[in-house]
Amino acid sequence: MVNVRKCAIIGCGFVGAASAFSLMQSGLFSELVLIDANRDKAEGEAMDLSHGAPFARPIEISAGTYDDIADCGLIVVTAGANQKPGETRLDLVNKNVGIFKQIIPEIKKRQCEGILLVVSNPVDILTYTALKLSGFPPSRVIGSGTVLDTARLKYLLGQHLGVDSRSVHAYIIGEHGDSELAVWSSANISGVELYRFCELCGHFEHERNMQKLYEDVRDSAYEIIQKKGATYYGIAMAVRRIAECIMRDERSILPVSSLIEGHYGLNGICMGIPTIVGSEGVEKVVDIGLSGDEQLKLLKSAESLKKVLDTLELS
């Protein structure tokens, strides 16, 4: 029996702890279980968070074991090695696939019927790894994909144009990494085509400005890691947003990572594509319109992921 108000977080590092804090404040769950290879770390985080419970909605927070996930409605996996300065997300592949080969079989043993949300990097590779090792149906295995990248794009575009970032409608899609791409062809500001709105604001060098914005989004994680050692607040908010879509059955469209079969000519790969997300997890991948150049960039992004997947042994 699934308890939809119960969530487990596996991995209590920077991202796991920040995600726990974000989910605690959301009011979405009545029970939050923290699991980590270092039991003391999980217990310490649970204690620290619990002491803030009087300021939040009623919630029970505890350190637990894999046995505690059997009835969880949502399992968030943040465990893995951190990205170091100068290291790409794909550089983490072998280390974190190895960690997932220990974690995911433990989840599978518990025959959990909840939804698996993968946050660890490289998230697209690890989402595919989790799908293959768990035996879960594809709809119940979701990666955070390019949800955070898209938020970064909206924020930077909003700053560039002097508007509320919530009025910016644009996506980053593809790999959560160096080959991701911005979909400028359908971007708009509350229904006004992007370049037209730019001109209304006095910006006319579209190609140069958009390239600069894209590079700032793509490289922002590297800059943050260089300055403070890790990124965690932004992704914690992205985890909360995905959890909201699931818990409230919002059927909102987010560029999460999930199994792609037949969309944009792609098959057998997980990557960030706009997707309807609801209480059952992935409901439908949405084929948004792409320009010819964007289509080519998406195929290139998929190829870089496929090359890595072909080197993995996930039987």
C-alpha positions in Angstrom: 0.0 0.0 0.0 1.5 3.3 -1.1 1.5 6.2 1.4 1.4 9.2 -0.9 2.3 11.6 1.9 5.5 9.7 2.7 8.8 10.7 1.0 12.3 9.2 1.2 15.5 10.9 0.3 18.5 8.7 -0.4 21.7 10.6 0.1 22.2 13.3 2.7 24.9 15.4 1.1 24.4 19.1 0.1 21.7 18.3 -2.4 19.9 15.8 -0.3 19.9 18.0 2.8 18.8 21.1 0.9 16.0 19.0 -0.8 14.8 17.8 2.5 14.7 21.3 3.8 12.8 22.5 0.7 10.3 19.6 0.9 9.8 20.1 4.7 8.7 23.6 4.1 6.4 22.7 1.2 3.8 21.0 3.3 3.4 18.2 0.7 4.4 15.4 3.0 3.5 14.2 6.5 6.6 11.9 6.7 10.1 12.3 5.5 12.7 9.6 5.8 16.4 10.3 5.3 18.8 7.5 4.2 22.5 7.7 3.9 25.5 5.4 3.9 26.6 7.4 6.9 23.9 6.8 9.4 25.1 9.6 11.7 24.8 12.1 8.9 21.2 11.1 8.2 20.4 11.2 11.9 22.0 14.6 12.3 20.1 16.1 9.4 16.9 14.6 10.6 17.4 16.1 14.1 18.4 19.5 12.7 15.3 19.6 10.4 13.0 18.3 13.1 13.9 21.2 15.4 12.3 23.5 12.9 9.1 21.5 12.8 7.2 24.0 15.1 7.6 26.6 12.3 6.3 24.3 9.6 3.2 22.1 8.9 3.1 18.9 10.9 5.7 16.5 9.6 7.7 13.5 11.0 11.3 13.5 10.0 13.6 10.6 10.7 16.7 8.7 9.7 15.8 5.3 8.2 16.9 2.3 6.2 15.8 0.9 2.8 13.1 -1.0 4.6 11.4 2.3 5.3 10.8 3.0 1.6 8.5 0.1 0.9 5.4 2.3 1.2 6.8 5.6 0.0 4.9 7.6 -2.5 8.1 9.4 -3.7 11.7 8.3 -3.5 14.3 11.0 -4.2 17.8 9.8 -5.0 20.5 12.4 -4.5 23.3 10.1 -3.6 26.6 10.1 -5.5 29.9 11.8 -5.9 29.9 15.6 -6.2 31.0 17.4 -9.3 34.5 19.0 -8.6 35.9 22.2 -10.1 36.9 21.6 -13.7 34.9 18.3 -13.9 31.9 17.8 -16.2 28.7 16.1 -15.2 29.6 13.2 -17.6 32.9 12.8 -15.8 30.9 11.5 -12.9 29.5 8.5 -14.8 31.5 5.6 -13.6 31.6 6.6 -10.0 27.9 7.3 -9.7 26.7 4.4 -11.9 28.7 2.2 -9.5 26.9 3.8 -6.5 23.5 3.3 -8.2 24.3 -0.4 -8.8 24.3 -0.6 -5.0 21.3 1.6 -4.3 18.7 0.7 -7.0 18.7 -3.1 -6.3 17.9 -2.3 -2.6 14.9 -0.2 -3.8 13.8 -3.0 -6.1 13.9 -5.6 -3.3 11.3 -3.6 -1.3 8.8 -3.8 -4.2 8.0 -0.2 -3.8 5.1 1.1 -6.0 6.0 4.8 -5.6 7.7 7.1 -8.0 11.5 7.3 -8.3 12.9 10.8 -8.8 16.6 10.8 -9.7 18.6 14.0 -9.0 22.2 12.7 -8.9 24.5 13.6 -11.8 24.9 12.9 -14.7 21.1 12.8 -14.2 20.1 11.5 -17.7 22.5 8.6 -17.5 21.5 7.8 -14.0 17.8 8.0 -14.8 18.3 5.4 -17.5 20.4 3.4 -15.1 17.7 3.5 -12.4 15.1 2.5 -15.0 17.0 -0.5 -16.1 18.1 -1.7 -12.6 14.7 -1.1 -10.9 12.4 -2.8 -13.3 9.9 0.1 -12.6 7.6 1.1 -15.5 9.0 4.1 -17.4 6.3 6.4 -16.1 7.5 5.9 -12.5 11.2 6.8 -13.1 11.8 10.5 -13.5 15.0 12.5 -13.6 15.2 16.2 -12.7 16.4 16.7 -16.3 16.7 20.3 -17.4 14.1 21.7 -14.9 16.8 23.7 -13.1 18.5 24.8 -16.4 15.1 26.1 -17.6 14.7 28.0 -14.3 18.1 29.5 -14.8 17.2 30.6 -18.3 13.9 32.1 -17.2 15.7 34.0 -14.4 18.5 35.4 -16.6 16.0 36.3 -19.4 13.9 38.1 -16.9 16.9 40.0 -15.6 17.9 40.9 -19.2 14.5 42.2 -20.1 13.5 43.6 -16.7 10.4 41.4 -16.3 9.2 38.9 -13.7 10.9 35.5 -14.5 7.5 33.8 -14.1 6.3 35.7 -17.2 9.1 34.1 -19.3 8.2 31.0 -21.2 11.2 29.2 -22.6 12.9 25.8 -22.3 16.3 24.3 -22.0 16.1 20.7 -23.3 18.4 17.8 -24.0 21.2 16.6 -21.8 21.5 18.3 -18.4 25.0 19.3 -19.3 27.3 20.8 -21.9 25.2 19.7 -24.9 21.9 21.1 -23.7 20.1 23.6 -25.9 17.8 26.6 -25.6 14.6 26.5 -27.6 14.5 30.1 -28.8 12.1 29.4 -31.6 9.1 29.1 -29.3 10.2 31.4 -26.5 7.9 34.2 -25.5 7.2 36.7 -22.8 3.5 36.2 -21.8 2.6 35.5 -25.3 4.8 38.1 -27.0 7.4 36.5 -29.3 10.8 36.8 -27.7 12.7 38.9 -30.2 9.8 41.3 -30.6 9.7 41.8 -26.8 13.5 42.3 -26.8 13.1 45.1 -29.4 10.3 46.7 -27.3 12.9 46.8 -24.5 15.6 48.3 -26.7 17.6 45.1 -27.4 18.3 44.4 -31.1 21.4 42.2 -31.2 19.4 39.0 -30.8 21.9 36.4 -31.8 24.7 37.8 -29.7 22.5 38.3 -26.6 20.9 34.9 -26.8 24.2 33.2 -27.2 25.5 35.0 -24.1 22.4 34.0 -22.1 22.7 30.4 -23.2 26.3 30.2 -22.3 25.6 31.7 -18.9 22.9 29.1 -18.3 25.1 26.2 -19.5 28.1 27.3 -17.5 26.4 28.5 -14.4 26.9 25.3 -12.4 30.7 25.4 -13.2 30.8 29.0 -11.9 28.9 28.2 -8.7 31.1 25.2 -8.0 34.2 27.2 -8.6 33.0 29.9 -6.2 31.4 27.8 -3.4 32.2 24.2 -4.1 28.7 22.9 -4.9 25.3 23.8 -6.1 22.3 22.8 -4.1 19.7 25.5 -3.4 18.5 25.8 -7.0 18.1 22.0 -7.5 16.4 21.7 -4.2 13.7 24.1 -5.4 13.5 22.1 -8.6 12.9 18.9 -6.6 10.2 20.7 -4.7 8.5 21.8 -7.9 8.6 18.3 -9.4 7.2 16.9 -6.2 4.4 19.4 -6.2 3.4 18.3 -9.7 3.2 14.7 -8.6 1.5 15.2 -5.2 -1.1 17.6 -6.5 -1.6 15.8 -9.7 -1.1 19.1 -11.5 -0.3 17.7 -14.9 2.1 20.6 -15.4 4.6 20.5 -18.2 8.2 20.3 -17.0 11.4 19.3 -18.9 12.1 16.3 -16.8 14.3 13.4 -17.9 12.4 10.2 -18.8 12.5 7.4 -21.3 12.2 8.8 -24.8 10.6 6.4 -27.4 9.8 7.9 -30.8 9.9 11.6 -30.0 12.1 13.8 -32.2 13.3 10.6 -33.9 14.9 9.4 -30.6 14.6 6.0 -28.9 16.0 4.2 -25.9 17.4 7.3 -24.1 16.5 9.5 -21.1 16.9 13.2 -21.4 15.1 16.5 -20.5 12.1 17.0 -22.8 8.9 18.9 -21.9 6.6 16.4 -20.2 3.2 16.3 -18.5 3.9 15.3 -14.9 1.1 14.2 -12.6 0.3 11.7 -9.8 1.3 8.7 -12.0 4.6 10.3 -12.8 5.3 10.8 -16.5 1.9 11.1 -18.3 3.1 12.2 -21.8 6.2 13.6 -23.5 5.3 16.7 -25.4 6.7 17.3 -28.9 7.1 21.1 -28.8 8.1 22.7 -32.1 11.8 23.0 -32.9 13.5 24.8 -35.7 15.8 22.8 -38.0 18.9 24.0 -36.1 17.4 23.1 -32.8 16.4 19.6 -34.0 20.0 19.0 -35.1 21.4 20.2 -31.7 19.0 17.9 -29.9 20.1 15.0 -32.0 23.7 15.9 -31.2 22.9 16.1 -27.5 21.3 12.6 -27.7 24.3 11.2 -29.5 26.6 12.3 -26.7 24.4 10.5 -24.1 24.0 7.5 -26.3 27.8 7.0 -26.6 28.1 6.9 -22.8 25.1 4.5 -22.4 26.7 2.1 -24.9 29.7 1.8 -22.6 27.6 0.8 -19.5 26.8 -2.7 -18.4 23.4 -2.5 -16.7 22.2 -6.1 -16.9 
